[in-house]
Amino acid sequence: MKNTFKTILLSLLTILLLSQCKKNQITYNAYFYTTNPSAEVQLSLYIDDKYRGDLPCLYPKPTCDNDTLKQKALFLTLKSGKYKISAKDRQGNIKSSGTMKVSKNKMSSSGGMGGQEISSQSDCLIVGLFY
């Protein structure tokens, strides 16, 4: 009887802990772009090694407040978390890569090559990749 009670209590605590983690998850409206001229080299975005679309060249850089520029960016929805991001040319050569971490209280990017720039406002996330 005691073992059954312990098992039930442990199961309930696990469910409670997992449900608390979900509450902190935010879905972001993410806008991706590059500042490298697309006539030179067209870049494609990969997130966790999955193709997500071609990166438009935008200058000036889009901001969360500028709806006109945001609409030209590659739009995706992303939940808070850690992502491996990369921009590849048509031949599959990686031009920019890094890891992006996004959460309610913190954003960070660490790169392997090229550069990444992340900014946010509320549920809006702007991500630039360049080399």
C-alpha positions, 0 to 999 in steps of 0.5 A: 500500500505504501509503495502504491501511494509513493508511486502515485505521489511521485507521478503527480509531482512529475506531472505538476513539474512538467506542467509548470515548465510548459507555462513558461514557454512563449511562442514568438513571431520570428522574422529572419533576414540577411544584410548580405546582398542576395544578388551576390549569394542567396542564403537559405535558413536552416533551423536544427538542420531543417530547411526553413526558407530563403533569407531576404536581404533587408537594409535597413534592418527590420525592427519589431515596430516596423511592420513594412520591413517585417513583412518582407522578412522570412516569417516563422513561429518559434517556441522558447528554446535552444536552436541550431541556426545556419545560413547556407548558400546554393551549393550548401556551404555554411556562411553563418552558423550558431546557437540561438537561445530564446526564453522569456527573460533571456536571448542569446546567440553564440556563433561558429562562423559568420554573425547573428543578431537577435532582438526582441520585443514582447513576442516579436523576434528579429534574427539577422544572419550575415557573413 
